[in-house]
Amino acid sequence: DEVTAVLKRLSPNQQSPDMAPTTMDSAAMQRSLLALRTSLERADLSCIRLMGEIRPVLQALDATLCQTLAQQIEDMEFEVALATLDRILQLANGSQA
């Protein structure tokens, strides 16, 4: 049902690792990364939820940068997280070329 679907999207860490999506089309990934960037610029705590949603994809792209970004967001170091996210955006754009 709809409530279950929403709960699954809000708590991706509750899913088994086999079920976590590790791919996303490039347009969707770009939208998600830009939404995360906007959230970080505003120091909006929705960045925590957004990071949870795209973490499996970022993990597949660059596990080290993903872990760094997750830690910076958890520590609410939003300006530093922006710089890390910009590096991830460069990687994502480079991988699409």
Order of alpha helices (4+ residues) and beta strands (2+ residues): alpha-alpha-alpha-alpha-alpha
